[in-house]
Amino acid sequence: MNKTRFTTIRYKSMLDQMKNKKNKKIKDPIVIKYNFELKNGKLFSDEKQIIPHDKRDETLRDLVLNKAAPLSLDQLFLYAQKLYWGLSKRYVHNWLRSTEEYQLMKRKPFRHYRLNNKVQLEGKTSENLRKHKNMLGIDLVQPHAEWTSNKYIAVCVHYATSYTWAATMRTKTAQKTLDTFRPMLAYCIKRFGKVDRLTADAGSEFKGVFAAYLSERGIKKEILQMCSWVEKKNSSLCRSIGSLLGMGHG
């Protein structure tokens, strides 16, 4: 029954038929065939709720945010299939693909994508990517107040692969920023190897104990007013969060 088109108009018609089934004869063949039930003003069949077209996005967001549904193409569909009718595999896949960063939530074999795609400039191979292959970039983003009670999101990006880490922060003191950055750095070293450079802006959250820690680890800090490859990840992360929550991003 997942392929059945439960348009909003058809769903309302079936709902009306079920509410008045004592006084009216049920006409919809789907209602008759699958023995629909009415529970708390909603339609069910075989203990699974029927989802009309205008509730599909809302239902999928609820699955991800409140019911711990897995963010992978097939697993999300199988999870939804256990609870609902009316969510086709194609629709679930298209909805998930609209959340840009879902792929980063899946483990993938590491490849130096950027290093393998050499850029030819005036007949010479650009060495820029090789020069920066062990570099990280970090920045703090301020999410919408309605998204979370945390005021900041720390976003850390590995330059050579664009692999990204993100974690929420209530304050942006240097110590709190360092506590958030440490596990990111540890995972980066474990997965990608040595880190010898870090780009950040001139904010106080990247000074003091944070700067001292980098010095102890032999990581050179470079101050940039704006780091384009980190800013791009900031933007795509906010779009993904906004999509999942059904809100826009600033």
C-alpha positions as CSV (number, residue, x, y, z in Angstrom):
1,M,0.0,0.0,0.0
2,N,3.1,2.3,0.1
3,K,2.5,3.1,-3.6
4,T,-1.0,4.3,-3.0
5,R,-1.4,8.0,-3.5
6,F,-2.9,9.5,-0.4
7,T,-3.5,13.0,-1.7
8,T,-4.8,15.5,0.8
9,I,-8.2,15.5,-0.8
10,R,-8.5,11.8,-1.0
11,Y,-7.3,11.4,2.6
12,K,-10.0,13.9,3.9
13,S,-12.6,12.0,1.9
14,M,-11.6,8.7,3.4
15,L,-11.5,10.3,6.9
16,D,-15.1,11.6,6.4
17,Q,-16.3,8.2,5.2
18,M,-14.8,6.5,8.3
19,K,-16.3,9.1,10.7
20,N,-19.7,8.7,9.2
21,K,-19.6,5.0,8.3
22,K,-22.7,4.3,10.4
23,N,-24.8,6.7,8.3
24,K,-23.0,6.4,4.9
25,K,-21.8,3.6,2.8
26,I,-18.1,3.5,2.4
27,K,-17.3,4.0,-1.3
28,D,-13.5,4.2,-1.5
29,P,-12.2,0.7,-2.6
30,I,-8.9,1.2,-0.6
31,V,-10.8,1.7,2.6
32,I,-12.8,-1.4,2.0
33,K,-9.9,-3.6,0.9
34,Y,-7.5,-2.7,3.7
35,N,-10.0,-2.5,6.6
36,F,-9.1,1.0,7.8
37,E,-9.6,2.0,11.4
38,L,-10.1,5.4,13.0
39,K,-8.0,6.3,16.0
40,N,-7.9,9.7,17.6
41,G,-9.0,11.3,14.4
42,K,-6.3,9.6,12.3
43,L,-6.5,6.7,9.8
44,F,-4.7,3.4,10.5
45,S,-4.4,0.1,8.7
46,D,-2.7,-2.9,10.3
47,E,-1.6,-0.7,13.2
48,K,0.3,1.6,10.8
49,Q,-0.8,5.2,10.4
50,I,-1.7,6.5,7.0
51,I,0.1,9.7,6.0
52,P,-1.5,12.2,3.5
53,H,0.7,14.1,1.1
54,D,0.8,17.4,3.1
55,K,2.1,15.6,6.2
56,R,5.0,13.7,4.7
57,D,7.7,16.2,5.3
58,E,6.5,16.8,8.9
59,T,6.4,13.0,9.5
60,L,9.9,12.4,8.3
61,R,11.3,15.3,10.3
62,D,9.6,13.9,13.4
63,L,11.2,10.5,12.7
64,V,14.7,11.9,12.5
65,L,14.4,14.4,15.4
66,N,12.3,12.6,17.9
67,K,12.4,8.9,17.1
68,A,16.1,8.4,16.3
69,A,15.5,7.2,12.7
70,P,18.8,6.4,10.8
71,L,19.9,9.0,8.3
72,S,20.7,6.7,5.4
73,L,18.7,6.2,2.2
74,D,17.5,2.7,2.6
75,Q,17.4,2.5,6.4
76,L,15.3,5.6,6.8
77,F,12.7,4.1,4.4
78,L,12.7,0.8,6.2
79,Y,12.3,2.5,9.5
80,A,9.3,4.6,8.2
81,Q,7.8,1.6,6.5
82,K,7.3,-0.1,10.0
83,L,5.2,2.8,11.2
84,Y,3.4,4.4,8.3
85,W,1.6,4.0,5.0
86,G,1.9,6.6,2.3
87,L,5.7,7.2,2.3
88,S,7.1,5.8,-0.9
89,K,10.8,4.9,-1.2
90,R,11.4,7.5,-3.9
91,Y,9.8,10.3,-1.8
92,V,11.9,9.3,1.3
93,H,15.1,9.3,-0.8
94,N,14.3,12.7,-2.3
95,W,13.5,14.2,1.0
96,L,16.7,12.9,2.6
97,R,18.8,14.1,-0.3
98,S,17.4,17.6,0.3
99,T,19.3,17.6,3.6
100,E,22.8,18.4,2.2
101,E,25.0,17.0,4.9
102,Y,23.4,13.6,5.4
103,Q,26.4,11.9,3.6
104,L,28.8,13.2,6.3
105,M,26.9,11.1,8.8
106,K,27.9,7.9,7.1
107,R,31.4,6.5,7.4
108,K,33.2,6.3,4.1
109,P,36.7,5.1,3.1
110,F,39.1,8.1,3.2
111,R,40.4,9.4,-0.1
112,H,42.3,12.5,-0.9
113,Y,39.7,13.7,-3.3
114,R,41.3,17.2,-3.7
115,L,44.8,15.8,-3.9
116,N,43.9,13.3,-6.6
117,N,42.3,16.1,-8.8
118,K,45.3,18.1,-9.7
119,V,44.7,21.6,-11.0
120,Q,46.7,22.6,-14.1
121,L,47.7,26.3,-14.1
122,E,49.7,27.6,-17.1
123,G,51.1,24.1,-17.7
124,K,52.2,23.6,-14.1
125,T,50.5,21.4,-11.4
126,S,49.2,23.5,-8.5
127,E,51.0,22.6,-5.3
128,N,48.5,24.5,-3.2
129,L,46.5,21.4,-2.1
130,R,49.6,19.5,-1.2
131,K,50.9,22.4,0.8
132,H,47.7,22.6,2.9
133,K,46.8,18.9,3.1
134,N,47.4,18.8,6.9
135,M,45.5,21.9,7.7
136,L,42.3,22.4,9.6
137,G,40.0,25.5,9.7
138,I,37.7,26.3,12.7
139,D,34.9,28.9,13.2
140,L,32.0,29.5,15.5
141,V,28.5,29.9,14.1
142,Q,25.5,31.5,15.9
143,P,22.4,29.4,15.1
144,H,18.8,30.7,15.3
145,A,17.6,30.9,18.9
146,E,14.6,28.6,18.1
147,W,16.9,25.9,16.9
148,T,18.8,25.3,20.2
149,S,19.4,26.6,23.7
150,N,23.1,26.7,22.8
151,K,24.4,30.0,21.5
152,Y,27.2,28.7,19.2
153,I,28.1,25.8,17.0
154,A,31.9,25.1,16.5
155,V,32.6,24.0,12.9
156,C,35.9,22.4,12.1
157,V,36.9,21.4,8.5
158,H,39.7,19.3,7.2
159,Y,41.1,21.2,4.2
160,A,42.2,18.2,2.0
161,T,39.0,16.2,2.3
162,S,36.3,18.8,3.4
163,Y,35.4,16.4,6.2
164,T,33.6,18.4,8.8
165,W,33.0,18.2,12.6
166,A,30.4,20.3,14.5
167,A,29.5,20.6,18.1
168,T,27.3,23.0,20.1
169,M,28.6,25.4,22.8
170,R,26.8,27.5,25.4
171,T,29.7,30.0,25.7
172,K,32.7,30.9,23.6
173,T,35.4,31.3,26.1
174,A,38.9,30.1,25.1
175,Q,38.7,27.2,27.5
176,K,35.3,26.0,26.3
177,T,36.4,26.3,22.7
178,L,39.5,24.2,23.5
179,D,37.4,21.5,25.3
180,T,35.2,21.3,22.2
181,F,38.2,21.3,19.7
182,R,40.2,18.6,21.5
183,P,38.1,15.5,20.5
184,M,37.8,16.9,17.0
185,L,41.5,17.1,16.6
186,A,42.0,13.6,18.1
187,Y,39.6,12.1,15.7
188,C,41.1,14.0,12.8
189,I,44.6,12.7,13.6
190,K,43.3,9.2,14.0
191,R,41.6,9.2,10.7
192,F,43.7,11.5,8.5
193,G,47.1,11.8,10.2
194,K,49.2,14.7,11.3
195,V,47.8,18.2,11.6
196,D,50.3,21.0,11.4
197,R,48.3,24.2,10.7
198,L,45.0,25.7,11.9
199,T,43.2,28.7,10.4
200,A,40.9,30.8,12.6
201,D,39.8,34.4,13.0
202,A,41.1,36.8,15.5
203,G,38.4,36.2,18.1
204,S,39.3,35.9,21.8
205,E,37.9,32.3,21.8
206,F,41.0,31.3,19.8
207,K,43.5,33.0,22.1
208,G,44.8,32.3,25.6
209,V,44.7,28.6,26.5
210,F,43.5,27.7,23.0
211,A,46.6,29.3,21.4
212,A,48.9,27.8,24.1
213,Y,47.5,24.3,23.4
214,L,48.2,24.7,19.7
215,S,51.7,25.8,20.4
216,E,52.3,22.8,22.7
217,R,51.1,20.4,19.9
218,G,53.3,22.1,17.3
219,I,50.3,23.4,15.3
220,K,50.9,26.7,13.6
221,K,47.9,29.1,13.9
222,E,47.1,31.3,11.0
223,I,44.7,34.2,11.5
224,L,42.3,35.0,8.6
225,Q,39.4,37.5,8.7
226,M,37.3,35.0,6.7
227,C,38.2,31.5,5.6
228,S,36.0,30.7,2.5
229,W,36.2,26.9,2.7
230,V,35.0,26.9,6.3
231,E,32.3,29.5,5.6
232,K,30.9,27.3,2.9
233,K,30.5,24.5,5.4
234,N,28.9,26.8,7.9
235,S,26.3,27.7,5.3
236,S,25.5,24.2,4.2
237,L,25.3,23.0,7.9
238,C,22.8,25.7,8.7
239,R,20.7,24.8,5.6
240,S,20.7,21.2,6.7
241,I,19.6,22.0,10.2
242,G,16.9,24.4,8.9
243,S,15.6,21.7,6.5
244,L,15.3,19.1,9.3
245,L,13.6,21.5,11.6
246,G,11.3,22.9,8.9
247,M,12.8,26.4,9.2
248,G,14.9,28.7,7.1
249,H,18.5,29.7,7.8
250,G,19.9,33.2,8.2
